Amino acid sequence: MLGVASLALGLIVIVVFGSWLLKRFRGGSRSSAQRESYDRHNDAQEREPPVDLGDVREVAVQEFTEHHSGERQAVCKIEGFVVFVEDVPDGLEVGDVIETKILSFNRGHTSATATFLGRA
């Protein structure tokens, strides 16, 4: 009797562990939004940025975020490429079109930092 119970418990552990492994390696534990974000990040790493250092561009503000320094930044996109704009004025709103200058890229060149030059 004890041998059957031990065998059943062992099988349950194997099934649970196997299910966990399957989800882990097939990405089953990620939401579709997380998978999409991960896929976009990988795509961005494989392509050249659509901007160069020093470029001056007009962009629309998509949203705002807070830099780790506490500074408010505008989040803009150029051909899907994310640009974080520093030194934005307080009156700026989502949808406003601004002029920016590209200052730097992040380590993987998947986003850039720009400075605010003015309203377009």
C-alpha positions as CSV (number, residue, x, y, z in Angstrom):
1,M,0.0,0.0,0.0
2,L,2.8,2.4,0.9
3,G,4.5,1.6,-2.4
4,V,1.4,2.6,-4.5
5,A,1.0,5.9,-2.6
6,S,4.7,6.7,-3.0
7,L,4.4,5.9,-6.8
8,A,1.3,8.1,-7.1
9,L,3.0,11.0,-5.3
10,G,6.1,10.6,-7.5
11,L,4.0,10.8,-10.6
12,I,2.2,13.9,-9.4
13,V,5.5,15.6,-8.7
14,I,6.8,14.7,-12.2
15,V,3.7,16.0,-13.9
16,V,3.7,19.3,-12.0
17,F,7.4,19.8,-12.6
18,G,7.1,18.8,-16.2
19,S,4.2,21.3,-16.7
20,W,6.3,24.1,-15.1
21,L,9.3,23.3,-17.3
22,L,7.1,23.3,-20.4
23,K,5.6,26.7,-19.5
24,R,9.0,28.1,-18.7
25,F,10.7,27.2,-21.9
26,R,7.7,27.9,-24.2
27,G,7.0,31.3,-22.6
28,G,3.7,30.2,-21.2
29,S,4.2,32.2,-18.0
30,R,4.4,35.5,-19.9
31,S,1.3,37.5,-20.9
32,S,0.8,38.4,-24.5
33,A,1.8,42.0,-23.7
34,Q,5.0,40.8,-22.2
35,R,5.8,38.6,-25.2
36,E,5.0,41.4,-27.6
37,S,7.3,43.8,-25.7
38,Y,10.1,41.2,-25.6
39,D,9.7,40.5,-29.4
40,R,9.8,44.3,-30.1
41,H,12.9,44.7,-28.0
42,N,14.6,41.9,-29.9
43,D,13.6,43.4,-33.2
44,A,14.9,46.8,-32.2
45,Q,18.3,45.2,-31.3
46,E,18.6,43.8,-34.8
47,R,18.0,47.0,-36.7
48,E,19.9,50.3,-37.1
49,P,18.3,53.3,-35.3
50,P,16.4,55.6,-37.7
51,V,18.3,58.6,-36.3
52,D,21.9,59.7,-35.9
53,L,23.6,61.7,-33.1
54,G,23.0,65.4,-33.6
55,D,19.8,64.9,-35.7
56,V,17.2,67.5,-35.1
57,R,13.7,66.1,-35.4
58,E,10.1,67.1,-34.9
59,V,8.2,64.4,-32.9
60,A,4.9,64.1,-31.2
61,V,4.8,63.4,-27.4
62,Q,3.3,59.9,-26.8
63,E,3.5,59.9,-23.0
64,F,5.5,61.1,-20.1
65,T,7.8,59.1,-17.8
66,E,10.0,59.9,-14.8
67,H,13.7,59.4,-15.2
68,H,15.5,57.7,-12.2
69,S,16.8,61.2,-11.3
70,G,13.2,62.3,-10.8
71,E,13.1,64.4,-13.9
72,R,10.0,64.3,-16.1
73,Q,10.8,63.1,-19.7
74,A,8.6,63.0,-22.8
75,V,8.5,59.7,-24.6
76,C,8.4,60.0,-28.4
77,K,8.8,57.6,-31.3
78,I,10.5,57.9,-34.6
79,E,9.6,55.1,-36.9
80,G,8.7,53.0,-33.8
81,F,12.1,53.9,-32.3
82,V,11.8,55.2,-28.7
83,V,13.3,58.6,-27.9
84,F,13.3,60.0,-24.3
85,V,13.3,63.8,-24.4
86,E,14.9,65.6,-21.5
87,D,14.4,69.2,-20.3
88,V,10.7,69.4,-21.2
89,P,8.7,72.4,-20.0
90,D,5.8,71.9,-17.5
91,G,3.1,73.0,-19.9
92,L,3.8,70.2,-22.4
93,E,1.0,67.7,-23.0
94,V,0.6,64.4,-24.8
95,G,0.1,65.0,-28.5
96,D,2.1,68.2,-28.6
97,V,4.7,68.3,-31.4
98,I,8.2,69.3,-30.3
99,E,11.6,69.8,-31.8
100,T,14.4,67.7,-30.4
101,K,18.1,67.0,-30.8
102,I,19.4,63.4,-30.5
103,L,22.1,63.3,-27.8
104,S,22.9,59.7,-27.2
105,F,21.8,56.1,-27.5
106,N,21.4,53.4,-24.8
107,R,23.9,50.6,-24.7
108,G,22.0,48.4,-27.2
109,H,21.0,51.3,-29.5
110,T,17.3,50.3,-28.9
111,S,16.4,53.9,-27.7
112,A,17.8,57.4,-27.7
113,T,18.0,60.4,-25.4
114,A,17.3,63.8,-26.8
115,T,16.9,67.3,-25.5
116,F,14.0,69.6,-26.0
117,L,14.6,72.5,-28.4
118,G,11.2,74.0,-28.6
119,R,7.6,73.6,-29.7
120,A,7.2,72.9,-33.4
